């Protein structure tokens, strides 16, 4: 079974869904259209009682280069009123919240770079598998932004406060082995999708209700304060991005 989208694909086999980010170029940069399609796919899975586990991945060369800095729908919004701008700003945070809340176990399979919002998506998953050549990078401060999409509380919960501050403020690229040492990756494997699918099938073979209840219980404990910490992160992002220094930083930024 396959659902039809333009920037992503969603396929299902043997009670496992594979959600793949693939814009056919642009380093899988996340456009507003992609956010809407990802949200639609996640909501479809939310109501899919047959699917027991979900693998989220990109292409063999790149997971995602993060938010599309050339997407006019995201960046050319100055003529919109504040309510409309906030609606756009919060789409990513809502997407990640809905990924996190899926009843199925979600596994991120990461090849190549996962940058910014791409990392935020993986943090909303239940665990992460990285290719040895993959890396994670949160360059938001380098371009005058703050990490949003609920990324700060999820990052801090996984790595602790000092490492979280280091990753955010030094904008360090974390290769797979270092990401694993930090606690941001759970496995490093030469074929992350294959391993993720294998684990997803193992999950799908378990009694489904205890799996869903266990995931919900762990999330309730681990994420109890996330909403109180991150509820306004997209408002903070809007405030940062509209500064002159942030505009200059984005103009000079390179993803390489």
C-alpha positions as CSV (number, residue, x, y, z in Angstrom):
1,X,0.0,0.0,0.0
2,X,1.4,3.4,-1.0
3,X,0.1,6.9,-0.3
4,X,0.7,9.6,-2.9
5,X,2.8,12.7,-2.0
6,X,5.3,14.9,-3.9
7,X,8.1,15.5,-1.4
8,X,7.8,12.3,0.6
9,X,6.7,8.7,0.2
10,X,4.8,6.5,2.5
11,X,4.7,2.7,1.9
12,X,3.5,-0.1,4.1
13,X,4.5,-3.8,4.2
14,X,3.9,-6.4,6.9
15,X,2.6,-4.0,9.5
16,X,5.6,-1.7,9.0
17,X,5.5,1.7,7.4
18,X,8.4,3.4,5.7
19,X,8.2,7.2,5.5
20,X,10.9,8.6,3.2
21,X,11.8,12.3,2.8
22,X,12.7,12.8,-0.9
23,X,12.4,16.0,-2.8
24,X,14.4,14.7,-5.7
25,X,17.2,17.2,-4.9
26,X,17.7,20.3,-2.8
27,X,19.4,18.1,-0.2
28,X,15.9,17.3,1.0
29,X,15.6,20.8,2.5
30,X,12.3,21.1,4.3
31,X,9.8,23.3,2.5
32,X,6.4,24.3,3.9
33,X,4.8,21.9,1.4
34,X,6.9,19.1,2.8
35,X,5.9,19.9,6.4
36,X,2.2,19.8,5.3
37,X,2.8,16.4,3.5
38,X,4.7,15.0,6.5
39,X,2.0,16.1,8.8
40,X,-0.7,14.5,6.6
41,X,1.3,11.2,6.5
42,X,1.8,11.2,10.3
43,X,-1.9,11.8,10.8
44,X,-2.7,9.0,8.4
45,X,-0.5,6.7,10.5
46,X,-2.1,7.9,13.7
47,X,-5.3,6.3,12.6
48,X,-3.8,3.2,11.1
49,X,-4.3,0.3,13.4
50,X,-2.7,-2.1,11.1
51,X,0.8,-0.4,11.2
52,X,2.8,-1.3,14.3
53,X,6.1,0.4,13.6
54,X,7.3,3.3,11.5
55,X,10.8,3.9,9.9
56,X,11.5,7.6,9.0
57,X,14.4,8.1,6.6
58,X,15.7,10.3,3.8
59,X,17.7,9.2,0.7
60,X,20.9,7.2,0.7
61,X,22.9,10.5,0.5
62,X,21.0,12.9,2.8
63,X,18.4,12.7,5.5
64,X,17.6,16.4,5.4
65,X,19.5,19.7,5.1
66,X,17.0,21.3,7.4
67,X,14.5,24.2,6.7
68,X,14.5,25.5,3.2
69,X,16.2,28.9,3.3
70,X,14.8,29.7,-0.1
71,X,11.2,28.8,0.5
72,X,9.2,32.0,0.0
73,X,6.3,30.6,1.9
74,X,8.5,30.5,5.0
75,X,10.7,33.5,4.6
76,X,8.7,36.0,2.5
77,X,5.9,36.3,5.0
78,X,6.4,39.9,6.2
79,X,3.1,41.1,4.6
80,X,1.1,38.5,6.6
81,X,-0.5,39.4,10.0
82,X,1.0,38.0,13.2
83,X,-1.6,35.2,13.5
84,X,-0.7,33.9,10.0
85,X,3.0,34.2,10.7
86,X,2.7,32.2,13.9
87,X,0.7,29.5,12.1
88,X,3.5,29.0,9.7
89,X,6.2,29.2,12.4
90,X,4.5,26.5,14.5
91,X,3.9,23.9,11.8
92,X,7.2,22.2,12.5
93,X,6.7,22.0,16.2
94,X,3.2,20.5,15.7
95,X,4.7,18.0,13.2
96,X,7.3,16.8,15.7
97,X,4.7,16.6,18.5
98,X,2.6,14.4,16.3
99,X,5.5,12.2,15.4
100,X,6.4,11.8,19.1
101,X,2.7,11.0,19.9
102,X,2.3,8.3,17.3
103,X,1.1,5.0,19.0
104,X,3.6,3.1,16.8
105,X,7.3,2.8,17.6
106,X,9.2,5.2,15.3
107,X,12.8,4.7,14.2
108,X,14.9,7.3,12.4
109,X,17.3,5.8,9.8
110,X,19.9,8.5,8.9
111,X,22.3,8.5,6.0
112,X,24.3,11.6,5.1
113,X,23.7,14.9,6.9
114,X,20.7,15.6,9.1
115,X,20.7,19.4,9.8
116,X,18.6,21.7,11.9
117,X,14.9,20.8,11.4
118,X,16.0,17.4,10.1
119,X,17.7,16.7,13.4
120,X,14.5,17.9,15.2
121,X,12.5,15.3,13.3
122,X,14.9,12.5,14.4
123,X,14.7,13.7,18.0
124,X,10.9,13.2,17.9
125,X,11.5,9.5,17.0
126,X,11.8,6.8,19.6
127,X,15.4,5.9,18.5
128,X,17.9,6.7,15.8
129,X,20.2,4.6,13.6
130,X,23.0,6.3,11.7
131,X,25.2,5.4,8.8
132,X,29.0,5.6,9.7
133,X,29.3,8.6,7.3
134,X,26.2,10.4,8.6
135,X,26.3,13.4,10.8
136,X,24.0,15.6,12.9
137,X,24.4,19.4,12.8
138,X,22.4,22.1,14.6
139,X,23.6,25.4,13.1
140,X,20.7,27.6,14.1
141,X,22.7,30.0,16.2
142,X,25.1,30.4,13.3
143,X,22.3,31.8,11.2
144,X,20.8,33.9,13.9
145,X,18.0,31.5,15.0
146,X,17.2,29.5,18.1
147,X,16.4,25.8,17.8
148,X,12.6,25.4,17.7
149,X,10.3,22.5,16.8
150,X,10.5,21.3,20.4
151,X,14.2,20.4,19.8
152,X,15.7,21.9,22.9
153,X,13.9,19.9,25.6
154,X,14.2,16.7,23.5
155,X,17.9,17.3,22.9
156,X,18.5,18.1,26.6
157,X,16.7,15.0,27.7
158,X,18.9,12.8,25.6
159,X,22.3,14.3,26.2
160,X,22.1,16.4,29.3
161,X,22.4,20.2,29.8
162,X,26.1,20.7,29.2
163,X,26.3,18.7,26.0
164,X,23.1,20.4,24.8
165,X,24.5,23.8,25.3
166,X,27.8,22.8,23.6
167,X,26.0,21.4,20.5
168,X,23.7,24.4,20.2
169,X,26.2,27.2,20.9
170,X,29.3,25.9,19.2
171,X,27.3,24.5,16.2
172,X,29.4,21.4,16.1
173,X,28.9,18.7,13.5
174,X,28.5,15.4,15.3
175,X,29.6,12.4,13.2
176,X,27.9,9.1,13.8
177,X,30.3,7.7,16.5
178,X,30.3,10.9,18.5
179,X,26.5,11.2,18.1
180,X,26.3,7.7,19.6
181,X,28.6,8.6,22.5
182,X,26.5,11.7,23.1
183,X,23.3,9.6,23.2
184,X,21.8,11.0,20.0
185,X,22.3,7.8,18.1
186,X,21.4,4.3,19.3
187,X,23.1,2.3,16.6
188,X,25.7,2.9,13.8
189,X,25.3,0.6,10.8
190,X,26.3,0.5,7.2
191,X,22.7,0.0,6.1
192,X,20.6,2.0,8.6
193,X,17.3,1.5,6.7
194,X,17.8,-2.3,6.6
195,X,18.5,-2.4,10.4
196,X,15.6,-0.1,11.1
197,X,13.2,-2.2,9.1
198,X,14.5,-5.3,10.9
199,X,13.9,-3.8,14.3
200,X,10.5,-2.4,13.1
201,X,9.5,-5.9,12.1
202,X,10.6,-7.2,15.6
203,X,8.4,-4.5,17.2
204,X,5.5,-5.4,14.9
205,X,5.8,-9.0,16.1
206,X,5.2,-7.9,19.7
207,X,1.8,-7.7,21.3
208,X,0.7,-4.2,20.1
209,X,-1.2,-2.9,23.1
210,X,1.7,-3.3,25.6
211,X,4.1,-1.7,23.1
212,X,1.9,1.3,22.7
213,X,1.2,1.6,26.5
214,X,4.9,1.3,27.2
215,X,5.9,4.0,24.7
216,X,3.2,6.3,26.1
217,X,4.4,5.6,29.7
218,X,8.0,6.3,28.9
219,X,7.1,9.5,27.0
220,X,4.9,10.7,29.9
221,X,7.9,10.3,32.3
222,X,10.7,11.6,30.0
223,X,8.7,14.5,28.5
224,X,6.7,15.7,31.5
225,X,8.3,19.2,31.4
226,X,8.8,19.5,27.7
227,X,5.7,21.6,27.1
228,X,6.5,24.0,29.9
229,X,10.0,24.5,28.5
230,X,9.3,24.6,24.8
231,X,5.8,26.0,24.4
232,X,7.0,29.3,22.9
233,X,10.1,28.2,21.0
234,X,8.6,29.1,17.6
235,X,7.7,32.6,18.9
236,X,11.3,32.9,20.0
237,X,12.4,31.8,16.6
238,X,10.3,34.5,14.9
239,X,11.8,37.1,17.2
240,X,15.4,36.0,16.4
241,X,14.9,35.5,12.6
242,X,13.6,39.0,12.1
243,X,16.7,40.7,13.4
244,X,19.2,42.4,11.1
245,X,22.0,40.2,12.4
246,X,20.1,37.0,11.6
247,X,19.3,38.2,8.1
248,X,23.0,38.9,7.5
249,X,24.0,35.5,9.0
250,X,21.5,33.6,6.7
251,X,22.9,35.5,3.6
252,X,26.4,34.3,4.4
253,X,25.5,30.7,5.6
254,X,26.7,27.6,3.8
255,X,25.5,24.1,4.6
256,X,28.8,22.6,3.6
